[in-house]
Amino acid sequence: MNTENIEKMSGHWLLAKIGKKVLRPGGLSLTKKMLAMLDITPADDVVEFAPGLGYTAHMTLEKKPHSYIGIDAEQNAVNDLNRAFKQTSALFRLGNAAQSFLPEQSVSKVYGEAMLSMHADHRKAEIIREAYRILKPQGYYAIHELALRPDDLDNNVKLHIQKELALAIKVNARPLTVSEWTDLLKKEGFTVLKVETAPMHLLEPERIIDDEGVSGAVKIAKNILLNPSIRKRVFQMKRIFKKHEKNMCAVTIIARKE
């Protein structure tokens, strides 16, 4: 395994490198709940912001939507996804979630996972605004993100957690409390319909087995044990997740464009 630049690599790509396919804060279980709430049907035109490895895209395509487009900001990811999905109707395009270049009111359902948390608040609003723009009236938008708790969490504690997260995962993570997430969606014109939360146990052994299966978990464990630089980074992330466990969770929210 090529381990160069491990120290600088963002946390999600590091985990992908060692074989982790499910990179969402609430795991496979919360992704399934998000898709159940979206209720994708063959009549739907679906857009996914930042499809990453395409794990959720596979689940979406099983529901046989009328169309599916994934918008990703990384050319390598787009190329890999188009190769992986070449036998399907899925299209993956290079673009920005805040400026997708898709026509106004052209799709019925939009979702994104573990991507808003990685942006500053003004950027979060821009992305949500873009989802609103491309959705048809009565269209649905779902998010699956990292969240802080409780809703009245002291601001200094919040900033401390955000700083330690950023240092550990090498991404400028800016998670919000659950009420801040819902308020942000409402501010951009959405009606929040349902909220579900789950523990943020991304690197806990039980969650890894649930998400990746036993063989996948064994592969991940082997890659961690055999590569000291990877082991150091993964353990650093796990320590921070564990340290702030009581103040972090995963959230999925479904909202409707009125």
N, C-alpha and C positions, 0 to 999 in steps of 0.2 A: 504493500500500500504506500502510495506517495504521501508523505507526511510534511512536506514543506509548507511553510506559512501557517502552520497549525495555530500558532500563538495569536495571529491576527485574524483568523477566519471567524466569520459570524457563527454564532451558536447553532443556528438551524442547519447551515450547510455542513458544519462539523459533524452534527448528528446524522445527517444524510450520508456523509462520507463513510461512517462506520456501520451503515445498514439500517438506520431508523427510517421507516417509511411514513409513520404517523407523527407529524411534527406540530400538532395542534395542542394548545394548552389543556383542553378538556379531554383529549384523547379521542379515540374512535367512537366511544359512547356518546359524547356530546355532539360530535359531527353528525352521527345518526339522528340524534334528536333535532338538530338544526334542519336536516334534510326532510325529516318527517313533518316539521312545522311548515316548511316551504311547500310540501305536497306537489312536487314536480310531476307534470302529466305530459302526454304526447302533444298537447296543445301549446306547451310553453316554449318560449324562446328565452334561453338562460345565458347569463354572463357570469363568469367567475373572475374576480380580481385576484391576481397573484396566485395562480394555481400551483406554483412550486413544483413538486414531483408528480403531480397529477393524480394523487391518491383519491381525493374527493371527486375529481372529474370522472374517474371510473365508476364511482357509486352513482353519480348523476346520470351518466349515460345508460346505466342499467334501467333507468326510469323512462328511457326512450323519448326525451324531449324533442320538440320539432326542430330545434337547433341549439347548439352549445358553442360559445366562444369564450376562450380563456385569454385574458389580457395580462401580460407579464412584462416587467421593465427590463428583464435580463435576456439578451439575445441568445445566449447559450441555453437557457432554460426553454425558451420558445423553440429552438431547433431540436432539442432533446424530446420535448413533448410532441412536436409534430411528427417526429420519427416514431415515437412510441405509440401514437394514436393514428397512424396512417391508414389503418384498416377500419377506422370509424368515421363518423360524420363530423367529429369535433374539429374546430379550427382554433389555433393558438396564434395570437398576434402580438407583436412587440408594441407596447404602449404604456401609458401612464394611467394609473387608476383615477387620477384627478383630471385626466384629459384623454379619454379613450378614443375619441374621434368617431364613436358610434353615433348613429342618427338619434335625434331627440325622440323620446317616447317610442322606442323601437323594440323593447324587450319586456317580458312579463315578470321575470324573476332575476334578481341579482344577489350574489353572496360573495363574501370574502372572509378568509380565516387567518388569524395571527398576522395581520398586516397593518391594521390601523394602529395597534399598540406600538408599532415601530416608528411612528411619525409624531411630530410636534402637533399640538392641538389645532393650530390653524390649518395644517395639512390634513388632519383627520376630517375637519369640516369640509375641505375642498373635495375629498374623496366621496364623502357622504352626499355632497351636493351633486357630484357627477352621477352617482347611482340614481338619485332623484330625477336628474335630467333625462337619462336614457330609459327610465321606466315609463311604461304606459300608466295612465290613471288606474288606480286600484291594484297596481303591481306591487310585488313584495320584495323586500330587501332584508337579508339576514346576515348577521355577523357572528363570529366565534372568536373571542378575544381574551387576552389576559386582563384580569380586573383586580382592584384593590378592595379591601374590606376592613372595617365596616364603612358604611357610607359617610360617617362623621370622622373618619380617620384624620388625625392631626396632620396638618400640611407639612410640618417639618419631618414627620415620620414618612410621609408619602415621598418627599424629595429624597430622603435617605435611601429608601427602597429603590427608587428609580435610578439613583446614582450607582448603587451596588449592582443592580441588574445590568446596567449598561456596561460596567467594567467586566462583568462575568461573561456576558454573551456577545460582547463587542458590537453591539447595536444600541443606538440611543433610544432604548425602550421608554415609553411614556404611557403605561397603563393608567386607566381611570377607575374610579369606584363604579359600582353597578349603576347607581343613580346618575352619575356624571355621564355614563354611556347612554342611558335612556334620554337624559336631558339633551344631549348633543343631537340625537336622532330627531327628537321633537322640534328642536330649534331649526332644523333644516327642512321641516315640513312633514315629517313622518308621524304616523300614529303607531305607537308601540303596542303590539298585540300580546306578546308573551315573552317571558324572561326565564331562562333556566341556568343554573350554575352547577359547577362541579369542582372538586378539589384540584389544585394545580400540582398533579403528581407525575409530571412528564417523565422524570427519571427514576421513579420508584419502581422496584422490580415487579411488583404485582401489575402495575399499569403497563409496563413494557411488555409483559407476557400477554396481557389482555389485548394490547394494540398490535403486537408483532407476531404473536404465536410463540410456542416454545422454541422452534428452530430459529426463528428470527432473533429471539432474545439471546440464544446461545451464540449466534454469530456476532451480535453487538458486544456481548460480554468478552468474547475472544479478542475482538478488535481493540477493546479498551485495555485488556490485560497485556496484550503483546506490544502495545505502542505507548511508551512512557509519556511522550508529549501529548498524545490524545488523552491518556488517563488523567494527566494533570488538569487539563481543561475541563473534562467532563466532571471530575470530582469537585472542581472549583464551582461550576454551575450548580451541581447538586447541593453543595454546602449553602449557597446563597438561597436556593429554592427552599431548603429545609429551614434555614434561619428565619425566613420571613413567611413560613407556611401559614401561620394564623392570619396574616394580613394579605394573602394572595389567593385568588381563585380563578377559575375560568368561567366565562359567561357566554351564552348564546342568546341573541335577541332577534325576534322577527318583528318587522314593522311594515306598514302599508302606506303607499303613496295615495293620499286622498285627492 
